[in-house]
Amino acid sequence: MGTNFQYSKTLAMEGSILLILGLVPYVGWVLGIIGIILLLRGIKEFANYYQDNQIYENALTGVKYYIIALIAAAVAGTGAVIGVGSATGFTFKSHFVFTAGFAAGLIVSAVGLVIAFVFFVLASTHLRKTFETLAQKSGEHSFATAGSLLWWGSILTIIGVGLILIFIAWIFAVIGFFSIRAPQQQPYAPQPYGNTPPPTQPSAPSQAQKYCSNCGAPIAPDGTYCSHCGKQVS
């Protein structure tokens, strides 16, 4: 775990704050892009710290799905504008005539909105997994709350209240990154004697080899007669 925990925390917290500031008019989109980059960088560092690359992979996949959702929403908006323009002779005034261009624009807009909604929910699902894993690894429950609010917010976006939940979710994410603490290192505890093999006892020295004083043949240490010449050994 060579990753600097405080560095990871700072990057992710600053990225989350900039994402919230993405609502600021005119410059918000710039702050949002910078926030996404910092947040992903911070989460990558957390993934290295906790040695769980799924933390980063889920976040990265979520961001990719958000981009697809934004593109689909842009296509839907473009289709609606072209459709209305076709029906009004591109004057965008009260005179309205149902045209084939209006029908095509309406279809494109509807399909784009459906695709945007599906990928928006998928993106929130992956980010929810990232936050839930961070909550489990760090013990900081604000991440779990952020993930749940983010997911429910994406579902309820169709009725508008979801945007409020998403805003609150990122506030909880900022709180989580601000409050997260590095795990304390466990002090070394010697193992009890029962878990280690007992020291081996030195073996008793073997008795010295005896030899017959008459013929020199080897004799058993406890022997009294030479088995070679038959002479008694003292």
N, C-alpha and C positions, 0 to 999 in steps of 0.2 A: 504494500500500500504506500507507494512513494508519492502519490498525488497529494498536493497541498489542500487540505480540507477547507481552510478559510478562503482560499482562492476560488474553489468551486462554489462555495456559499455566496461569495460576493458577486460572481458572474451571474449566477442564477437569480439572485435577488434583484440586481440591477436590470436584468433582462425582463423580469416580471413587471417591475415598476414602469419600464418604458413601454411595455405592451399595454398597460392601463392608460398611459399617457397618449397612446395611439388614437384616443378619442378627441384629442385636441385638434381644432380646425386648422386646415392648411398644412401644418407641419406634422400632424399626427401620423401620417403614413410613413414618413421618414423615421420617426421615433419607433414606430411599430416594427419596421424592418430591422433596425439596430437591436431592438429588444429581442426579436426572434433569434438573431445571430448569437447574442450574449447568452440567452437562455439555453440554446442548444449546446453551446460551448460549456456552460456550467454543468448541464446534465451529463454531458460526455465525461467530464471530470469526476462527477459523482459515480458514474458507471464504472470508471476505472478504480475509484476508491473502494467501492463495495464489491468489485470484481464480479459484476453482473451486467453484461453488455446489453441485456434486454431493456434495461432502463433507458438507454440511449436509443436503441433501435425502435422502440415503441414511440418515443418522442419524435424521432426523425420521420417515421411513417405518418404520424399524426400531422406534422407540418406539411408533408407532401400532399396529404389528402385535403388539407385546408387550402392549399394553392389550387388544386383541382376544383374545389368548391367555388373559390373566387372566380376562376376562369369561367365555370359554368354559369355563375350568377351574372358575370359580365355579358356572356352570350345571350342570356335570357333578357337582360336589359336592352341589349342592342336589337334583339328581335322585336321586343315590344315597341321600341322607338320607330323602327322601320315599318312595322305594321300600322301603327297609328299615323305615321307620315304618309303611307300609301293610301289610307282611308280618307285623309284630309287633303290630298294633293300636296303633301309636304308643306302645308301652310300652318298646320297644327292649330287651326281655328275651329269654330263650332260646326262648320260644314263637314259632315261625315257621310261617307259612302262606303258600304261594305264591298271590299275588293278581294281579289285572290291574294294580293300582297298582304292585306290585313290578316287573312286567314293563316297564311304561311308564317307571318311574324308572330301570331298568337300561338301557333303550334311550337315554333322554336322557343318562344319564351316559356311555355309550360314545360317542355322537355328540359330546358336548361335549369329551371327552378327545381324540378324533381331531382336531377342529377346533383345539383348543388346541395340540396337538403340531405341526400343519401351520403355524400362524401363528407359533409359537415358532421353528421352523426358518427361516421366511421373515424374521422379525425379525433373527435372528442373521446371516443371509446379507447383509442390507443393512448391518448394523453392521460386518460383515467387510469390505465394500467401502469403508466410511469409513476403517477402520483401515489397509487396504492402500494407499489413496490418501495418507493421512498419512505412511505409511512411505516411499512413493515421493517425496513432496514434501520431507520433512524428512531422509530418510536414517536415521531412527531405526527399527531393525529390531524393537524391542520391540512396535511397533504391529502388524506383520505376524504376530508370534507370538500376540499377544492375539486378533487376528481369527480365526486358525486354531483356537485353543483354544476360542474362543466358539462357532464353528460346529460343531466336533466335539462339544463339550459338549451343544449342543442336540440333536444326533442321538442321543447316548448317554444322554440323560435317561431314556429308557425302561428302562434297566437301572440307574439310580441313579448310576453313576460319572460321568455327565455333569455333575452338579451340582458335583463337585469340580473338573472341568476349567473350568467357567464361573467358579468362584471364583478359580482360578489365572489365568484370562484377564484378569480385572479387575485383578489384582495387576500383570500385565505392562503393562496400560494405564496404571496409575499410574506405573510406572517410565518408560514412554514419555513421558508428559506431564512428568515431573520432569526427564528427560534431554534433551528436545528443545531445540534451539538455533536462534536466528534465523540465516538464511543471511547470510554475510558479503557486504558490498557489493564488487563488483569495481572495482578502481581504474581510472581512466580511462587508456587507452592510446592515444596518437596513432596514426592510421593511417599505414602506410608510404607513401612517396611514390608507389609504383606504383599505389595505389588511388585516388589523387586526380589530377584533370586537371592537367597541367603548366601553369605560368603562360604566358599568351599573350605572344608577343614583339611589341613595338610595331612597327607597320608603318612602312616607310620613307616619309619625307615625299615627297609627289608634287612633280614638277618644276613650277616656276612657268610659268604661261601666257605665251606670247610673242605680240606683236602687230606688225604691219607698220608700220614708221616712215613709210611713204609714204601708205598709205590707211587704216591703222588696223584692217585685218581681222585676225581671230585666225589664228595660224600654229601648226602642230604644234611641240612642244618641240624636236624634232630637225630641223625643216625649215630649208632654206637659201634657198628662194624663196617668195614670197607667191603663193598659188594664185589670188588675186583680181586683183592688178595685174601680177604677174610680176617684180616688182623683187627683186633679191637682198638677203637679210637678213644682216647681219653677226652 
